[in-house]
């Protein structure tokens, strides 16, 4: 009987320990989700206010108020206005807040799987139009802020450099098809790709002139093809 009671007691202790672990995991997951929601709310508020009234005119207290959080919470998550702007640009460009490198993104995998350089350009044009539709207002606001604010200028420069690195990767992929024009190297082809993908082209043609995104994509493919690929 004593042995039986001991076994029952052991089972109860194990059940209690299991319940505590499950509860802690639930509470941890709940806190993580709350933290993600808070971070998203702050980024959404920054996206709105950095565009209008603008980066320089927006104090962090205004962003905290717009997001419905305490200013101490904002500082705890981002630390500074510059860090918040940098995080906003990263999330806006990527389309999510996941730490996935550019080389591992799905559109890059799709492009690399294609063998025809024009098909590669068409796949990238689709991605480009989708990205610009999401980021144009924020990126143009950043470009404007960069003319007067050193922090914004540093982030704008970083974005330019990262885009140039991405286009160098793309140019190398196109060169591997053997269909680059003989007067182009990977570096000069990357220059053309870097220029063609600039968000200001999208802004002028789609947002200002009213082109449908599909026409912008055709323009991109036709323009880059004529500039760097051998004619078929």
Buried (B, 14 or more C-beta within 10 A) or exposed (E): EEEEEEEEEEEEEEEEEEEEEEEEEEEEEEEEEEEEEBBEBBBBBBBBBBBEEBBBEBEBEBBBBBBEBEBEBBBEBBEEBBBBBBBBBBBBBBEEEEEEEEEEBEBBEBBBEBEEBBBBBBBBBBBBBBBBBBBBBBBBBBBBBBEEBEBBBBBBEEBBEBBEEBBBBBBEBBBEBEBBEEEBEBEBBBBBBBEBBBBEBBBEBBBEEEBEBEBBBBBBBEBBBEBBBEEE
